Amino acid sequence: MKKILAFTLLVLFTNISYSEEEKPTLEDAPKSYLLNLLAECKEYATQEEVTGQNLNTYLLQCINEELEASYYKPIKTLPAEE
């Protein structure tokens, strides 16, 4: 009985400590990286023949997917080209 109780407490406290681990804080991506992603995503859009009203949505989604993969914060608007 003592072993079952000890095992149950061990599992319970292991789950609590695991769930309280901090999530990594995401940083803003450098402007130059965002502009490179924008150019890359524009090429993808051309290849997939995305045009018109869907283009901005496509570009924003494409950039945010790449940012997420690189552990950067997602953006809400497209970066302005210089």
C-alpha positions as CSV (number, residue, x, y, z in Angstrom):
1,M,0.0,0.0,0.0
2,K,2.8,2.4,0.8
3,K,4.4,1.7,-2.5
4,I,1.2,2.5,-4.4
5,L,0.8,5.8,-2.4
6,A,4.5,6.7,-3.0
7,F,4.2,6.0,-6.8
8,T,0.9,8.0,-7.0
9,L,2.5,11.0,-5.3
10,L,5.6,10.7,-7.5
11,V,3.5,10.8,-10.7
12,L,1.4,13.6,-9.4
13,F,4.3,15.9,-8.5
14,T,6.2,15.1,-11.7
15,N,3.2,16.2,-13.8
16,I,2.8,19.4,-11.8
17,S,6.4,20.4,-12.2
18,Y,6.4,19.5,-15.9
19,S,3.3,21.6,-16.6
20,E,4.8,24.7,-14.8
21,E,7.8,24.8,-17.1
22,E,8.2,28.2,-18.7
23,K,7.5,28.5,-22.4
24,P,10.4,30.1,-24.2
25,T,9.9,33.8,-24.8
26,L,9.8,34.7,-28.5
27,E,11.8,37.6,-29.8
28,D,11.0,40.0,-32.7
29,A,12.7,39.0,-35.9
30,P,15.3,41.4,-37.4
31,K,14.0,43.6,-40.2
32,S,16.5,42.2,-42.7
33,Y,15.2,38.7,-41.9
34,L,11.6,39.7,-42.4
35,L,12.5,41.3,-45.8
36,N,14.3,38.1,-46.9
37,L,11.2,36.1,-45.9
38,L,9.0,38.5,-47.8
39,A,11.0,38.1,-51.0
40,E,11.1,34.3,-50.6
41,C,7.3,34.1,-50.0
42,K,6.7,36.3,-53.0
43,E,8.6,33.8,-55.1
44,Y,6.4,31.0,-53.7
45,A,3.3,33.0,-54.4
46,T,4.4,33.5,-58.0
47,Q,5.0,29.7,-58.4
48,E,1.6,28.9,-56.9
49,E,0.0,31.7,-59.0
50,V,-1.5,33.5,-56.0
51,T,-2.7,37.0,-57.0
52,G,-5.0,39.8,-56.1
53,Q,-6.7,40.0,-52.8
54,N,-5.4,36.6,-51.6
55,L,-1.7,37.7,-52.0
56,N,-1.3,39.7,-48.8
57,T,-3.0,37.0,-46.8
58,Y,-0.8,34.3,-48.4
59,L,2.4,36.4,-47.8
60,L,1.5,37.0,-44.1
61,Q,0.7,33.4,-43.5
62,C,3.9,32.2,-45.3
63,I,6.1,34.6,-43.3
64,N,4.5,33.7,-40.0
65,E,5.0,30.0,-40.6
66,E,8.7,30.6,-41.2
67,L,8.9,32.8,-38.1
68,E,7.3,30.2,-36.0
69,A,9.8,27.6,-37.2
70,S,12.6,29.9,-36.3
71,Y,11.1,30.8,-32.8
72,Y,10.3,34.4,-33.6
73,K,7.1,36.3,-32.8
74,P,4.5,36.3,-35.6
75,I,3.8,39.6,-37.3
76,K,0.4,41.2,-37.9
77,T,1.2,43.3,-41.0
78,L,3.6,42.8,-43.9
79,P,7.0,44.5,-43.5
80,A,7.5,47.6,-45.7
81,E,10.0,47.1,-48.4
82,E,12.9,49.5,-48.5
